Amino acid sequence: MLQQAIRKQDKEALTYLSDVFAKKTEEPEAIYVEFHFRENPFFSNTKLSYTVRYKEHDEPEGVEGSVIDWKDGKNLTQKKIKKKQKHKKTNETRTIVKTVPTDSFFNVFESRKAPEEVELKDGEDMDSDVEKLMMGLEEASDVANDFFDMYTTDALEYYLNFGQQFGDLLGGNPYGDEDEAEEEEDEKPKAKKGGAKKEAGPEGGAPGSPKPECKQQ
């Protein structure tokens, strides 16, 4: 789920993440996740947290999250789009810049509550706003569960550097390119004996003869 929740624009901000804490409670059923951040250019909060509360059958009931104090122009949950407007009387067209919500990992901190149960008639689709709200709740729940697993059942693997999933999500293996280059080098076919022509030595010398040393004047 983290692969889907962490978008490209989120990765730099998450490199400032310094610590994570997570816990589950049975009654009431809930997951609490807490994130600690170093000073960063995106927001002034040093701690962000949210709690997912559940109904029966692990169905999320609501999220109570932190309010993120975004720095000017750094809100990762919004994006700016250009939109053309046409005047009805003069037919003149102008371009305006509009700020709209966008997908981001940091949307999991948004407080929200599941809507009341709605019965749909045959062939009737769910309202787009309700569907978006439910998807946001599900994503916040899945992310909370993933971090809880990382903090508890998978903690030893991450401590011993066996688990690289979260590091790969943020920046990948810094040695990955070199490893791939070595693998490609190993895969190159070796020349068969007698199959390739020997090149002449320098200045028409015998093949394989050493190059003459360059004497300084």
Protein Blocks (a to p, Z undefined) as FASTA:
>chain_A
ZZmmpcfklmmmmmmpcbdcddddfbdcdddddddddddfkbmcfbdcddddddehhiaf
bdcdddddddehiafkbccdddddddfklopacddddddddddfklmmpccddddddddd
ehiacdfklmmmmmmmmmmmmmmmmmmmmmmmmmmmmmnomamklmmmmnopfklmmmmm
mmmmmmpccddehkaccdddeehiaehiacdddddZZ
